[in-house]
């Protein structure tokens, strides 16, 4: 950050950092032999097309916005329908439940290839910082110790500045 950094720059950096965190998870799945070809999003942030496009671009995958406003609840209902089985008014397989119960996607965001080189380079930087702050325990412990010391110093200053 500099004195020229504006609130919208901070906001975008926060959005991109959460998208990079998602990419870490997607890459971990892929590295473990579980390829991820498509992302599905649900919840309040899906109403913001700017955020959804950033997620698609950072992860380099299409992002589908779930057609249900409550996708987790719908998934639980599908599992309940499978547990009941067709004989009791439910479904015998997850594929049957999905076909009968899942609405069409609300929207699909396509990863824009032109953004990929920049996001790949930023992701490398993110990975370096992730290792320093997330995996090197000493760094975070030092930062917390500094923070806690600053809080104590601040509290002491307030106590000594009060009139008698």
C-alpha positions in Angstrom: 0.0 0.0 0.0 1.0 3.6 -0.6 -0.6 6.9 0.1 -2.2 6.6 -3.4 -3.9 3.3 -2.5 -7.7 3.8 -2.7 -10.4 1.9 -0.8 -11.4 0.2 -4.1 -7.8 -1.1 -4.5 -7.9 -2.6 -1.0 -11.3 -4.2 -1.7 -10.1 -5.8 -4.9 -7.0 -7.1 -3.2 -9.2 -8.7 -0.5 -11.4 -10.3 -3.1 -8.4 -11.5 -5.1 -6.8 -12.9 -2.0 -9.8 -15.0 -1.2 -9.9 -16.2 -4.8 -6.2 -17.2 -4.5 -7.1 -19.1 -1.3 -9.7 -21.0 -3.3 -7.2 -21.7 -6.0 -4.8 -23.2 -3.3 -7.6 -25.6 -2.4 -8.4 -26.4 -6.1 -4.7 -27.0 -6.8 -4.4 -29.3 -3.7 -7.3 -31.4 -5.0 -5.7 -31.6 -8.4 -2.4 -32.5 -6.9 -4.0 -35.3 -5.1 -5.5 -36.8 -8.2 -9.0 -35.2 -7.9 -9.2 -32.9 -10.9 -11.6 -29.9 -10.6 -13.0 -28.8 -13.9 -15.8 -26.5 -12.7 -16.5 -24.4 -9.7 -20.0 -24.0 -8.3 -20.8 -21.0 -6.1 -23.8 -20.3 -3.8 -24.7 -17.6 -1.3 -24.8 -13.9 -1.1 -21.5 -13.1 -2.9 -22.9 -14.7 -6.1 -25.0 -11.6 -6.6 -21.8 -9.6 -7.4 -20.8 -10.4 -11.0 -17.4 -8.7 -10.5 -16.4 -11.0 -7.6 -17.6 -14.1 -9.5 -15.6 -13.2 -12.6 -12.5 -12.7 -10.5 -12.9 -16.2 -8.9 -13.3 -17.7 -12.4 -10.3 -15.9 -13.7 -8.0 -16.5 -10.7 -8.9 -20.2 -10.6 -8.8 -20.6 -14.4 -12.1 -22.5 -14.5 -15.6 -21.7 -15.3 -17.7 -20.8 -12.3 -21.4 -21.8 -12.2 -23.7 -19.9 -9.8 -26.1 -22.4 -8.3 -29.7 -22.0 -9.4 -31.0 -22.5 -5.9 -30.8 -19.7 -3.4 -30.1 -22.3 -0.7 -27.8 -24.9 -2.4 -26.6 -26.5 0.8 -30.2 -27.0 2.0 -31.2 -28.4 -1.4 -28.2 -30.8 -1.2 -29.3 -32.0 2.2 -32.9 -32.5 0.9 -31.5 -34.5 -2.0 -29.6 -36.8 0.4 -32.8 -37.2 2.5 -34.7 -38.1 -0.7 -32.0 -40.7 -1.4 -32.3 -42.1 2.1 -36.0 -42.4 1.7 -35.7 -44.2 -1.6 -38.1 -44.3 -4.5 -40.5 -46.6 -2.7 -41.1 -43.9 -0.1 -41.4 -41.0 -2.5 -37.7 -40.2 -2.8 -35.0 -41.2 -5.3 -32.7 -44.2 -5.6 -29.6 -42.4 -6.7 -28.0 -39.0 -6.4 -28.2 -38.6 -10.2 -32.0 -39.2 -10.0 -32.3 -36.7 -7.2 -30.3 -34.0 -9.1 -32.3 -34.5 -12.3 -35.6 -34.1 -10.4 -34.7 -31.5 -7.8 -31.9 -29.2 -9.0 -32.8 -26.1 -10.9 -30.7 -24.9 -13.8 -27.7 -22.8 -13.0 -28.4 -19.1 -12.4 -25.4 -18.0 -14.4 -22.0 -19.3 -15.7 -18.9 -17.1 -15.6 -16.3 -18.2 -18.1 -12.6 -17.8 -17.2 -11.1 -15.2 -19.4 -7.8 -16.4 -20.9 -6.4 -12.9 -21.3 -6.4 -12.5 -17.5 -4.6 -15.8 -16.9 -0.9 -14.7 -17.3 -1.3 -11.8 -14.8 -3.2 -13.9 -12.3 -0.7 -16.8 -12.6 2.2 -14.4 -11.8 0.3 -12.9 -8.9 -0.5 -16.4 -7.7 3.2 -17.2 -7.6 3.7 -14.2 -5.3 0.7 -15.2 -3.2 2.2 -18.7 -2.9 5.5 -17.2 -1.6 3.7 -15.0 0.9 1.4 -17.9 1.9 4.4 -20.0 2.7 6.0 -17.2 4.7 2.9 -16.2 6.7 1.0 -19.5 6.7 3.6 -22.2 7.0 6.5 -20.6 8.7 5.0 -20.5 12.2 7.7 -18.3 13.5 6.7 -15.4 11.3 3.1 -15.4 12.5 4.2 -15.8 16.1 6.6 -12.8 15.8 3.8 -10.7 14.2 1.4 -11.6 16.9 3.9 -10.9 19.6 4.6 -7.5 18.1 0.8 -6.8 17.9 0.3 -7.8 21.5 3.2 -5.7 22.6 1.7 -2.7 20.7 -1.6 -3.3 22.5 0.0 -3.3 25.9 2.0 -0.2 25.0 -1.2 1.5 23.8 -3.1 0.5 26.9 -0.2 1.8 29.1 -0.2 5.1 27.2 -3.9 5.6 27.8 -3.6 4.8 31.5 -0.7 7.3 32.0 -2.4 10.1 30.0 -5.5 10.1 32.2 -5.8 13.1 34.6 -5.5 12.2 38.3 
